[in-house]
């Protein structure tokens, strides 16, 4: 969840089974109770003067798509380690103004950092992580292949391929722009491809040796 906790629910009943933090920068709660509800830490409610809270407003993760690999039993998700200053506000909503209810600001001296993390759903343990270099402004998702690859992107505009078991960086290709999309994979005539949107372009790579 973007609140910084990783949850496991029973897929049939929806019962809460497990929950643990999956980011280090998590300051608004002291954990979860037996029902999976957060134990809110005192002093983290926004004020007019501002309160530092982690994760940042963008969340520990957001719409970046995760992926699961049956062979490794791991879930792979892009995470953001960052805090923001949150403010309370008495302003009333104004139609068509993009009103968000309160205010927030980034902390210039504490830039965010993106990581691709492999999480064990049975324990919520992080098995490995791979830093995604850059200014933490990208929104790359992930996709996996049956051959044991995890594709994602970094802030430097690279499409990267990692080893699903170890996190080893196996390959990268600079797309020329920051990546905001999630890669996808597909096959035709027995050949597999990976495709990703990048600015105004759609770029496709073949996962096979050309004849």
Phi and psi restraints in degrees (value plus and minus 20) as a CYANA .aco file:
   2 UNK   PHI     -85.9   -45.9
   2 UNK   PSI     -32.8     7.2
   3 UNK   PHI     -96.5   -56.5
   3 UNK   PSI     -24.3    15.7
   4 UNK   PHI      83.3   123.3
   4 UNK   PSI     -23.1    16.9
   5 UNK   PHI    -127.8   -87.8
   5 UNK   PSI     122.6   162.6
   6 UNK   PHI    -120.1   -80.1
   6 UNK   PSI     104.9   144.9
   7 UNK   PHI    -134.4   -94.4
   7 UNK   PSI     124.4   164.4
   8 UNK   PHI    -141.2  -101.2
   8 UNK   PSI     104.5   144.5
   9 UNK   PHI    -139.2   -99.2
   9 UNK   PSI     132.0   172.0
  10 UNK   PHI     -86.4   -46.4
  10 UNK   PSI     103.2   143.2
  11 UNK   PHI     -88.5   -48.5
  11 UNK   PSI     -39.2     0.8
  12 UNK   PHI    -111.0   -71.0
  12 UNK   PSI     -67.1   -27.1
  13 UNK   PHI    -120.9   -80.9
  13 UNK   PSI     -38.1     1.9
  14 UNK   PHI      59.8    99.8
  14 UNK   PSI     -13.9    26.1
  15 UNK   PHI     -83.9   -43.9
  15 UNK   PSI     118.1   158.1
  16 UNK   PHI     -91.1   -51.1
  16 UNK   PSI     107.6   147.6
  17 UNK   PHI    -132.7   -92.7
  17 UNK   PSI     -58.2   -18.2
  18 UNK   PHI    -179.8  -139.8
  18 UNK   PSI     126.1   166.1
  19 UNK   PHI    -177.2  -137.2
  19 UNK   PSI     110.0   150.0
  20 UNK   PHI    -167.2  -127.2
  20 UNK   PSI     135.1   175.1
  21 UNK   PHI     -83.8   -43.8
  21 UNK   PSI     124.6   164.6
  22 UNK   PHI    -140.1  -100.1
  22 UNK   PSI     -10.2    29.8
  23 UNK   PHI    -150.5  -110.5
  23 UNK   PSI     134.0   174.0
  24 UNK   PHI     -99.9   -59.9
  24 UNK   PSI     -55.3   -15.3
  25 UNK   PHI    -107.0   -67.0
  25 UNK   PSI      67.6   107.6
  26 UNK   PHI    -160.8  -120.8
  26 UNK   PSI      84.0   124.0
  27 UNK   PHI    -136.8   -96.8
  27 UNK   PSI     -28.8    11.2
  28 UNK   PHI    -105.4   -65.4
  28 UNK   PSI     -33.9     6.1
  29 UNK   PHI    -161.2  -121.2
  29 UNK   PSI     132.3   172.3
  30 UNK   PHI    -120.0   -80.0
  30 UNK   PSI       1.8    41.8
  31 UNK   PHI     103.4   143.4
  31 UNK   PSI    -187.2  -147.2
  32 UNK   PHI    -141.3  -101.3
  32 UNK   PSI     126.9   166.9
  33 UNK   PHI    -103.0   -63.0
  33 UNK   PSI    -195.2  -155.2
  34 UNK   PHI     -85.1   -45.1
  34 UNK   PSI     -37.0     3.0
  35 UNK   PHI    -119.8   -79.8
  35 UNK   PSI     -16.5    23.5
  36 UNK   PHI      65.9   105.9
  36 UNK   PSI     -12.1    27.9
  37 UNK   PHI    -104.8   -64.8
  37 UNK   PSI     120.5   160.5
  38 UNK   PHI     -89.2   -49.2
  38 UNK   PSI     124.2   164.2
  39 UNK   PHI    -116.0   -76.0
  39 UNK   PSI      74.7   114.7
  40 UNK   PHI     -87.7   -47.7
  40 UNK   PSI     112.1   152.1
  41 UNK   PHI    -100.2   -60.2
  41 UNK   PSI     111.9   151.9
  42 UNK   PHI     -80.3   -40.3
  42 UNK   PSI     127.2   167.2
  43 UNK   PHI      66.0   106.0
  43 UNK   PSI     -11.2    28.8
  44 UNK   PHI    -126.8   -86.8
  44 UNK   PSI     -15.7    24.3
  45 UNK   PHI     -94.3   -54.3
  45 UNK   PSI     112.6   152.6
  46 UNK   PHI     -76.5   -36.5
  46 UNK   PSI     125.8   165.8
  47 UNK   PHI    -148.5  -108.5
  47 UNK   PSI     146.1   186.1
  48 UNK   PHI     -78.6   -38.6
  48 UNK   PSI     -51.8   -11.8
  49 UNK   PHI    -100.0   -60.0
  49 UNK   PSI     -39.6     0.4
  50 UNK   PHI      81.4   121.4
  50 UNK   PSI     121.3   161.3
  51 UNK   PHI    -152.4  -112.4
  51 UNK   PSI     112.6   152.6
  52 UNK   PHI     -96.4   -56.4
  52 UNK   PSI     104.6   144.6
  53 UNK   PHI    -156.9  -116.9
  53 UNK   PSI     122.8   162.8
  54 UNK   PHI    -142.9  -102.9
  54 UNK   PSI     120.1   160.1
  55 UNK   PHI     -91.1   -51.1
  55 UNK   PSI     152.2   192.2
  56 UNK   PHI     -91.2   -51.2
  56 UNK   PSI     152.3   192.3
  57 UNK   PHI     -81.3   -41.3
  57 UNK   PSI     -45.2    -5.2
  58 UNK   PHI     -92.0   -52.0
  58 UNK   PSI     -35.0     5.0
  59 UNK   PHI      72.2   112.2
  59 UNK   PSI     140.3   180.3
  60 UNK   PHI     -86.2   -46.2
  60 UNK   PSI     -48.8    -8.8
  61 UNK   PHI    -171.6  -131.6
  61 UNK   PSI     148.2   188.2
  62 UNK   PHI    -165.4  -125.4
  62 UNK   PSI    -147.5  -107.5
  63 UNK   PHI    -103.8   -63.8
  63 UNK   PSI     -14.0    26.0
  64 UNK   PHI     -85.5   -45.5
  64 UNK   PSI     100.4   140.4
  65 UNK   PHI     -89.4   -49.4
  65 UNK   PSI     111.8   151.8
  66 UNK   PHI    -104.1   -64.1
  66 UNK   PSI     154.4   194.4
  67 UNK   PHI    -165.7  -125.7
  67 UNK   PSI     130.0   170.0
  68 UNK   PHI    -139.2   -99.2
  68 UNK   PSI     117.4   157.4
  69 UNK   PHI    -136.3   -96.3
  69 UNK   PSI      96.1   136.1
  70 UNK   PHI     -82.4   -42.4
  70 UNK   PSI     -57.6   -17.6
  71 UNK   PHI     -86.2   -46.2
  71 UNK   PSI     -53.3   -13.3
  72 UNK   PHI    -116.6   -76.6
  72 UNK   PSI     -39.2     0.8
  73 UNK   PHI      50.0    90.0
  73 UNK   PSI       3.3    43.3
  74 UNK   PHI    -137.5   -97.5
  74 UNK   PSI     129.9   169.9
  75 UNK   PHI    -124.9   -84.9
  75 UNK   PSI     114.3   154.3
  76 UNK   PHI    -133.7   -93.7
  76 UNK   PSI     105.8   145.8
  77 UNK   PHI    -163.9  -123.9
  77 UNK   PSI     120.1   160.1
  78 UNK   PHI    -101.3   -61.3
  78 UNK   PSI     108.2   148.2
  79 UNK   PHI    -143.0  -103.0
  79 UNK   PSI     132.9   172.9
  80 UNK   PHI    -138.5   -98.5
  80 UNK   PSI     102.4   142.4
  81 UNK   PHI    -117.8   -77.8
  81 UNK   PSI      84.2   124.2
  82 UNK   PHI    -184.3  -144.3
  82 UNK   PSI     130.8   170.8
  83 UNK   PHI    -139.4   -99.4
  83 UNK   PSI     138.4   178.4
  84 UNK   PHI    -153.2  -113.2
  84 UNK   PSI     146.6   186.6
  85 UNK   PHI    -115.7   -75.7
  85 UNK   PSI     103.8   143.8
  86 UNK   PHI    -126.3   -86.3
  86 UNK   PSI     115.4   155.4
  87 UNK   PHI    -137.7   -97.7
  87 UNK   PSI     127.0   167.0
  88 UNK   PHI    -108.5   -68.5
  88 UNK   PSI     137.3   177.3
  89 UNK   PHI    -169.3  -129.3
  89 UNK   PSI     122.9   162.9
  90 UNK   PHI    -122.1   -82.1
  90 UNK   PSI     -11.2    28.8
  91 UNK   PHI     -85.5   -45.5
  91 UNK   PSI     124.0   164.0
  92 UNK   PHI    -110.3   -70.3
  92 UNK   PSI     130.1   170.1
  93 UNK   PHI     -81.0   -41.0
  93 UNK   PSI     121.7   161.7
  94 UNK   PHI    -137.6   -97.6
  94 UNK   PSI     103.7   143.7
  95 UNK   PHI     -73.5   -33.5
  95 UNK   PSI     118.6   158.6
  96 UNK   PHI      42.1    82.1
  96 UNK   PSI       7.6    47.6
  97 UNK   PHI    -128.8   -88.8
  97 UNK   PSI     -22.1    17.9
  98 UNK   PHI      50.7    90.7
  98 UNK   PSI      13.0    53.0
  99 UNK   PHI     -83.4   -43.4
  99 UNK   PSI     113.1   153.1
 100 UNK   PHI    -134.2   -94.2
 100 UNK   PSI     -16.2    23.8
 101 UNK   PHI      71.1   111.1
 101 UNK   PSI     -69.1   -29.1
 102 UNK   PHI    -155.6  -115.6
 102 UNK   PSI    -193.7  -153.7
 103 UNK   PHI    -137.2   -97.2
 103 UNK   PSI     144.3   184.3
 104 UNK   PHI    -176.2  -136.2
 104 UNK   PSI     138.3   178.3
 105 UNK   PHI    -169.9  -129.9
 105 UNK   PSI     124.3   164.3
 106 UNK   PHI     -96.0   -56.0
 106 UNK   PSI     141.1   181.1
 107 UNK   PHI    -125.5   -85.5
 107 UNK   PSI      86.4   126.4
 108 UNK   PHI     -75.0   -35.0
 108 UNK   PSI     -55.4   -15.4
 109 UNK   PHI    -100.3   -60.3
 109 UNK   PSI     -24.7    15.3
 110 UNK   PHI    -149.5  -109.5
 110 UNK   PSI      52.9    92.9
 111 UNK   PHI     -86.1   -46.1
 111 UNK   PSI     134.6   174.6
 112 UNK   PHI     -99.3   -59.3
 112 UNK   PSI     143.8   183.8
 113 UNK   PHI    -158.3  -118.3
 113 UNK   PSI     112.7   152.7
 114 UNK   PHI    -115.2   -75.2
 114 UNK   PSI     123.1   163.1
 115 UNK   PHI    -157.3  -117.3
 115 UNK   PSI     123.8   163.8
 116 UNK   PHI    -117.4   -77.4
 116 UNK   PSI      99.0   139.0
 117 UNK   PHI    -137.1   -97.1
 117 UNK   PSI     121.6   161.6
 118 UNK   PHI    -122.9   -82.9
 118 UNK   PSI      96.7   136.7
 119 UNK   PHI    -132.7   -92.7
 119 UNK   PSI     114.5   154.5
 120 UNK   PHI    -105.3   -65.3
 120 UNK   PSI      92.0   132.0
 121 UNK   PHI     -84.1   -44.1
 121 UNK   PSI     -41.3    -1.3
 122 UNK   PHI     -96.8   -56.8
 122 UNK   PSI     -44.7    -4.7
 123 UNK   PHI    -148.2  -108.2
 123 UNK   PSI     -33.1     6.9
 124 UNK   PHI      48.9    88.9
 124 UNK   PSI      -7.3    32.7
 125 UNK   PHI     -97.1   -57.1
 125 UNK   PSI     124.0   164.0
 126 UNK   PHI    -107.6   -67.6
 126 UNK   PSI      94.3   134.3
 127 UNK   PHI     -99.5   -59.5
 127 UNK   PSI     -57.7   -17.7
 128 UNK   PHI    -178.8  -138.8
 128 UNK   PSI     143.3   183.3
 129 UNK   PHI    -162.6  -122.6
 129 UNK   PSI     129.2   169.2
 130 UNK   PHI    -147.3  -107.3
 130 UNK   PSI      96.9   136.9
 131 UNK   PHI     -82.3   -42.3
 131 UNK   PSI     121.3   161.3
 132 UNK   PHI    -129.9   -89.9
 132 UNK   PSI      80.9   120.9
 133 UNK   PHI     -86.5   -46.5
 133 UNK   PSI     135.5   175.5
 134 UNK   PHI     107.4   147.4
 134 UNK   PSI    -194.8  -154.8
 135 UNK   PHI    -102.5   -62.5
 135 UNK   PSI      -8.9    31.1
 136 UNK   PHI      40.6    80.6
 136 UNK   PSI      24.3    64.3
 137 UNK   PHI    -132.6   -92.6
 137 UNK   PSI     -27.2    12.8
 138 UNK   PHI    -102.0   -62.0
 138 UNK   PSI     146.9   186.9
 139 UNK   PHI    -152.5  -112.5
 139 UNK   PSI      33.3    73.3
 140 UNK   PHI     -97.2   -57.2
 140 UNK   PSI     118.3   158.3
 141 UNK   PHI    -115.9   -75.9
 141 UNK   PSI    -187.8  -147.8
 142 UNK   PHI    -152.2  -112.2
 142 UNK   PSI     137.6   177.6
 143 UNK   PHI    -167.4  -127.4
 143 UNK   PSI     128.3   168.3
 144 UNK   PHI    -139.0   -99.0
 144 UNK   PSI     140.6   180.6
 145 UNK   PHI    -144.1  -104.1
 145 UNK   PSI     139.5   179.5
 146 UNK   PHI     -86.2   -46.2
 146 UNK   PSI     -37.6     2.4
 147 UNK   PHI    -103.2   -63.2
 147 UNK   PSI     -14.8    25.2
 148 UNK   PHI      68.7   108.7
 148 UNK   PSI       6.6    46.6
 149 UNK   PHI    -129.7   -89.7
 149 UNK   PSI     125.9   165.9
 150 UNK   PHI    -138.4   -98.4
 150 UNK   PSI     102.3   142.3
 151 UNK   PHI    -123.6   -83.6
 151 UNK   PSI     117.7   157.7
 152 UNK   PHI    -176.4  -136.4
 152 UNK   PSI    -189.2  -149.2
 153 UNK   PHI    -154.4  -114.4
 153 UNK   PSI     145.0   185.0
 154 UNK   PHI    -146.5  -106.5
 154 UNK   PSI     155.9   195.9
 155 UNK   PHI     -88.5   -48.5
 155 UNK   PSI     -39.3     0.7
 156 UNK   PHI    -103.9   -63.9
 156 UNK   PSI     -16.0    24.0
 157 UNK   PHI      67.3   107.3
 157 UNK   PSI      -4.1    35.9
 158 UNK   PHI    -113.4   -73.4
 158 UNK   PSI     112.5   152.5
 159 UNK   PHI    -103.4   -63.4
 159 UNK   PSI     105.6   145.6
 160 UNK   PHI    -140.1  -100.1
 160 UNK   PSI     129.6   169.6
 161 UNK   PHI    -140.0  -100.0
 161 UNK   PSI     105.8   145.8
 162 UNK   PHI    -138.3   -98.3
 162 UNK   PSI     134.5   174.5
 163 UNK   PHI     -93.8   -53.8
 163 UNK   PSI     103.9   143.9
 164 UNK   PHI     -83.9   -43.9
 164 UNK   PSI     -47.8    -7.8
 165 UNK   PHI    -105.3   -65.3
 165 UNK   PSI     -55.3   -15.3
 166 UNK   PHI    -135.2   -95.2
 166 UNK   PSI     -39.5     0.5
 167 UNK   PHI      62.6   102.6
 167 UNK   PSI     -15.5    24.5
 168 UNK   PHI     -81.6   -41.6
 168 UNK   PSI     115.9   155.9
 169 UNK   PHI     -96.4   -56.4
 169 UNK   PSI      91.8   131.8
 170 UNK   PHI    -118.5   -78.5
 170 UNK   PSI     -49.7    -9.7
 171 UNK   PHI    -184.0  -144.0
 171 UNK   PSI     127.8   167.8
 172 UNK   PHI    -170.7  -130.7
 172 UNK   PSI     134.5   174.5
 173 UNK   PHI    -160.8  -120.8
 173 UNK   PSI     104.5   144.5
 174 UNK   PHI     -98.2   -58.2
 174 UNK   PSI     103.0   143.0
 175 UNK   PHI    -106.0   -66.0
 175 UNK   PSI     -30.4     9.6
 176 UNK   PHI      70.8   110.8
 176 UNK   PSI     -31.9     8.1
 177 UNK   PHI    -164.6  -124.6
 177 UNK   PSI     139.8   179.8
 178 UNK   PHI     -82.9   -42.9
 178 UNK   PSI     124.2   164.2
 179 UNK   PHI    -117.8   -77.8
 179 UNK   PSI     104.0   144.0
 180 UNK   PHI    -135.0   -95.0
 180 UNK   PSI     -24.5    15.5
 181 UNK   PHI    -125.7   -85.7
 181 UNK   PSI     148.8   188.8
 182 UNK   PHI    -120.8   -80.8
 182 UNK   PSI     116.7   156.7
 183 UNK   PHI     -90.4   -50.4
 183 UNK   PSI     139.5   179.5
 184 UNK   PHI    -153.5  -113.5
 184 UNK   PSI     138.0   178.0
 185 UNK   PHI    -150.3  -110.3
 185 UNK   PSI     127.3   167.3
 186 UNK   PHI    -176.4  -136.4
 186 UNK   PSI     147.8   187.8
 187 UNK   PHI    -159.0  -119.0
 187 UNK   PSI     129.2   169.2
 188 UNK   PHI    -170.1  -130.1
 188 UNK   PSI     115.7   155.7
 189 UNK   PHI      34.2    74.2
 189 UNK   PSI      15.5    55.5
 190 UNK   PHI      61.2   101.2
 190 UNK   PSI     -18.5    21.5
 191 UNK   PHI    -130.2   -90.2
 191 UNK   PSI     115.5   155.5
 192 UNK   PHI    -120.1   -80.1
 192 UNK   PSI     125.2   165.2
 193 UNK   PHI    -152.6  -112.6
 193 UNK   PSI     137.7   177.7
 194 UNK   PHI    -143.7  -103.7
 194 UNK   PSI     109.6   149.6
 195 UNK   PHI    -145.1  -105.1
 195 UNK   PSI     123.0   163.0
 196 UNK   PHI    -167.2  -127.2
 196 UNK   PSI     123.2   163.2
 197 UNK   PHI    -105.1   -65.1
 197 UNK   PSI     118.2   158.2
 198 UNK   PHI    -164.4  -124.4
 198 UNK   PSI      87.2   127.2
 199 UNK   PHI      34.5    74.5
 199 UNK   PSI    -137.1   -97.1
 200 UNK   PHI    -116.2   -76.2
 200 UNK   PSI     -13.1    26.9
 201 UNK   PHI    -133.6   -93.6
 201 UNK   PSI     131.4   171.4
 202 UNK   PHI    -134.9   -94.9
 202 UNK   PSI      97.7   137.7
 203 UNK   PHI    -135.3   -95.3
 203 UNK   PSI     114.6   154.6
 204 UNK   PHI    -144.5  -104.5
 204 UNK   PSI     116.4   156.4
 205 UNK   PHI    -139.4   -99.4
 205 UNK   PSI     121.8   161.8
 206 UNK   PHI    -114.5   -74.5
 206 UNK   PSI     114.1   154.1
 207 UNK   PHI    -118.4   -78.4
 207 UNK   PSI      31.2    71.2
 208 UNK   PHI    -178.5  -138.5
 208 UNK   PSI     143.2   183.2
 209 UNK   PHI    -106.7   -66.7
 209 UNK   PSI     103.9   143.9
 210 UNK   PHI     -84.7   -44.7
 210 UNK   PSI     126.9   166.9
